[in-house]
Structures are given as C-alpha cells and as structure tokens.
C-alpha cells in the first residue's frame, strides 16, 4: 500500500489476483469511499480516496479482494460437478429416470 496525494493506493499482482476479483472488491467499497481501478500488465492498482479512515478501508478492501479471488477459484474448480448436480436435479424434477452407465440397459 502506498500513500498518494489523494489517498491510498493498493497494488494487486495479476499472478495472484485476477482483474475481476479486484474490480468486484472495489465495487463493494464504492459506497464507502472512492475506489478507482487501474489495470496493468503485471499488477492491478486501486486508488482509494474520500473517506476519513483510508488505512482501515484499504485493509478491508485487500481482504475483500482475497475473498473474491477465492470465490472465483472455487467456482472454476467446482463448476463441472455443480453443472452435473443441477442437471440431475432438473431431470429428476421433470420425472426422468437417471440410469447409471452400467445398469439399466
């Protein structure tokens, strides 16, 4: 975190944090302070301004960015199995019988 003349600036390395996660975290904080996202090649920067306690808000924004990145990573990892579960649930609701690969032929 750096002090800039208008407030604080956080730097998130793109190897760890996706641009989407940083933008979502900044959006969550948009009502509490000014949060400007500046994407870059190796890092995404977020400039905070306007609030009285930017030091605490910067820490909370970093935590929110981590939460968003974990959510994105888990969604990617579990999307296939979640799709299978939803498909089976919808087929069951429609009255279709789900047969195992080796049974019921």
TILUMKOL-704452 format. One line per 4 residues: for each residue z negated, y, x negated of C-alpha. Coordinates in steps of 0.2 Angstrom, whole numbers. Layout:
BEGIN
Z/Y/X; ...
This chain:
BEGIN
0/0/0; 5/17/-7; -1/34/-2; 14/45/3
13/64/8; 15/60/26; 3/45/27; 3/27/20
17/15/15; 16/-4/16; 29/-15/6; 33/-32/13
43/-43/1; 58/-51/10; 54/-68/1; 38/-69/11
40/-58/27; 56/-58/37; 63/-41/43; 60/-47/61
41/-51/58; 39/-33/50; 48/-25/64; 38/-34/78
22/-29/69; 27/-11/68; 32/-11/86; 14/-17/91
7/-2/82; 20/10/88; 7/16/101; -7/19/89
2/28/75; 20/32/69; 27/17/61; 44/19/53
53/3/46; 64/5/31; 73/-11/27; 78/-15/10
86/-29/0; 70/-36/-9; 57/-28/2; 54/-20/19
44/-4/19; 34/3/34; 28/21/33; 13/25/44
8/42/49; 0/52/63; -17/43/65; -34/48/58
-38/31/50; -22/25/42; -32/14/30; -38/3/43
-22/3/53; -12/-2/38; -24/-17/35; -22/-22/54
-3/-20/53; -2/-31/37; -12/-44/47; -1/-42/62
15/-45/51; 7/-61/44; 4/-67/62; 21/-63/67
28/-72/52; 18/-87/56; 24/-87/74; 42/-86/69
40/-100/56; 31/-112/68; 44/-108/82; 58/-113/69
49/-129/64; 45/-135/82; 60/-129/91; 69/-145/92
54/-155/98; 50/-141/111; 68/-142/117; 66/-161/120
50/-159/129; 57/-146/141; 72/-156/144; 62/-172/148
51/-162/160; 66/-154/169; 74/-171/171; 58/-178/177
56/-164/190; 74/-167/196; 70/-186/199; 80/-193/185
73/-208/176; 72/-207/157; 76/-223/149; 71/-227/131
85/-231/119; 82/-250/118; 75/-253/135; 83/-252/152
101/-256/148
